[in-house]
Amino acid sequence: MVNAGHGCIHQALTMTYQAKSVNGRKTDSPEDLVISKIKELINTGILKPGDRLPAERKMAAEFGFGRTQIREALHKLEFYGIIKTLPQSGSVINGLDINTLDGLISDVLNLQHYDFYSLVETRLVLETNAIRLCAERSDEEDLKKLKNALDRYKRKFRTDERDSLDFAFHKAIAEASHNPVFKAMLMIIIPDIMTIYRREQICGPNPAVVEEHIQMYEAVCSRNGELAASLMEEHLQGVLHFARSKANLL
């Protein structure tokens, strides 16, 4: 794998950031700016499929942002399948064709202005139907993956990995629905929801949430789609109520 030229990345990011500031326009968030420049570097050939991105520490130093902001940008790109994280190898651009990568990254950037309530409401509709299909269509391999995702969440729900592992469980449900559109749509909205979850500290280490995940898993295993959908709707009511309050809809 080829490492991208760190100097080229730093120069390109710096020039773009300064240009936006000088022109007096509202600057993008640091996460969006990092994603935009990765998109530009892919389009210009500086970054290619299979290239390894610089380490978070180096990107933070070279781009002039905090590591948390770099990490949020990478989380979004990983959720979309644009990059993948390899053990002891860092983040790598996935082996997709350039047009596909460009389209996927454009989707990430175009969704930044959706309001939180709309995102959560859409998630509720998608996930209640996805888990219903999951209960009806999942095979033994799907159930094994779902159980593994549940076990990982149970082991680490008191750690900083809680949010990522929570969404991994929900992603496994979407995959087991065998409806690729459900999965694709969830992958579009989940990164933005996850950013707000972290910022607002919505998902604390609540044992009741673990129990809700267990109940949903058991409903899927028993092939009770209606029960699974009901449990999912109840599971998401708390965050939906919070989103309503943020949107002044209560």
N, C-alpha and C positions, 0 to 999 in steps of 0.2 A: 504494500500500500504506500501511496505517496503522500507526504506531508505537504499541506498548502504553504505557500510563502507567507510567513507571518508579517513581514514588512509590508507586503502588498495589501493585506487585509487591513492592517492598522492605518495605512495611508488612505485607503478608500473610505473607511469608516469616518476618519477624522474630517476629510474633505466634505463628505455629505452632511455631517452634523453641523459643521461651520456654515455651510451654504444655507441650510434651513434657518439657522439662527440669524444670519445676516439679512436674509430676505424678510425677516420679521414674521414668518409664519409660525404657527404652533408646531413645535417639534413633536415627533412621535415619542412614545415611551421607549426607554432603553431596550426593552425586550423586542419591541417592534423594529427598532433600528437595527438591532443585531440580526433579526430574521430577514429584514429587507436587504441587508448587505450580503448575507449568506446567499440569498436569492440572486443578487447581482453578480456575485463572484462565481456562482454556478453558471449563470448565463454567459459570462465572459470567458469561461474556461479556466479561471484561476483555481476553482474547486471543481473536481470531477467526481462522478460516482465511484465509490471505493476509496476516496481520499479520507484521511484521518484529520479531524479538526484539531486545532491546538487544545491543550489542556485548559480547563476552566480558569486556572490561576493566570495563565499566559493571556488568555482572551480578556480577562478582567483588566489586566495591566495594560495591554495594548489598545483595547477599545475604550478605556477610561470609565468603565462601569464596575459596579460591585459584582462579586461572584454570585450573589443571590439573583441578580438580574440576568446574568449570563445563564444561570441554571434554569430560570423560568423559561427563557427563550428555547433552550435545549429540550426542556420537558415538552413544550408545545410541538417542536419538530419531531420528537420521538413518538408522541401520541399519534401524529399523522403518518408515521412510517417513513418520514423523510430522512431521518438518521437512525442509527441503531447503536446501542452501547455494548461494547464487547469487553469481557473481563480483562483487566490489565492492559487494554488497548485504547480505551477512551471512546469517543464518539466518532462514528464513521458515516459518511454519506452513503445512503442505500444505493444499490445497483439498479436504479430505475433510469429510463431514458430522460433526456434533458427536458423534453416537453412535459412529461408527467411530473417531474420534480417542480418545474415552474408553475404548473397548474395547482399542485398541492400547496405550495408555499403561498401562492396568491390567495387561496381559500383561507389560510391561516390569517393573513393580514386583513382580508375583507370582513372578517367576523368580529373585529375588535370593538365595534361600536354597538353591538346588540346589547340591550339592557338585560340585567340579571334576571328579572322576572320572566321575560320571554324565553331565555335560555332554560330556566328551571321548568317552566311550563311545558316546553317542548320535550325536555328530558323525561318528564312524567309520562307524557303520551307515548313516547318511543319505548321507554323501559317497561311499562305495564304490558304493552303488546309483545315486546321482545321476550319477556320471561314466560308469557303464555305460550308462545311458539317454542321456546326452549323446553318447556315441560312436555310438549307434544312431539318434538322432533329430535331432541338430543339423543346421541348414541352413547355407548359405554365410554368411548374416548373423550367425548364432551364432558360427561359427568366426572371423569377422572380429573380433567383440567379444572373444572369448576371446584372440585373438592380440594385440589392443590392450592388454588387461589384463596379459598376460604381458610385453609389451614395456615397459609402464610399471613393472612390478615389477623387471624386469631393470635398468632405467636407475637406479632409486632404491633398490635393496635395501640400500645402505649408509647410507641416510638415516633420519631419524625417521619417514618415511612408510612404511617397510617393512611394518609390521604391517597398516596399512590397505590397502595395495596387494596384500599377500598375500591378505587376505580378499576383496578385490575380484575376484581371479582365481578363487577358490573360488565366489564368488557367481555369476560368469559361467558356471561349469560347471553350477551348480544351475538357473540360468535356461535354459540350453541343453538340460536334460533334458526340458523341456516338461511337467514335473510341478509344478504350482504349490504343491502341498502340501510337497514337498521343500524348495522355496525358502522357503516361509513358516516351516517348522519350523527351518531353518537360521538364518533371520533372528531367530528367537526366542532361540536359544542362543548365537549367535556374539558378540553384544555382551558377555555375561558372560565368555565364554572370552577375548575380546580384552582385557578389563580385567585378568584374571589373567595373561595373557601379558605384558602391559606391567609389571605389578607384580613378577612373578618374573623378568622379562627372559629369557623362554624363547627367543624368536626372535631370535638374533643374526644379524649379516650373514654367513651361511654360504653360500659358493658352491655347496655340495652341494645346498642347498634349491632354488637357481635351476635346477640341472640336473634335479632331480626334477620341477619344474614343466614344464620343456621336454619331458621324456619323457612326462608325462601329456598334454600338448598334442598331441604327435606320435601317441600312441596313439589319441586321439580322432579326429584327422585321418585316421588309417588305418582307422577304424571298427572297431577291435579293443576291444570293450567289456570282455572278460575281462582283457586286459592292462592296460587303463586302471584297472579296479577293483583289480587286484593292485598296481599302482603307487601308487594312492591309499592302500591299506591300509598298504603299506610306508612311505609318506610320513608317515603319522600315527602310526607305532609309537613314535617318539621321545617325542612329547608324551603318548601313552597310558602309556608306561612311567613318565614323570615323574608323571603323575596317580596312577598306582598307588602310587608311593612316597609321595606326599603323603597318600594315603588309608590308608597302612600295609597295603597289600594284597600286598606283595612277600614 
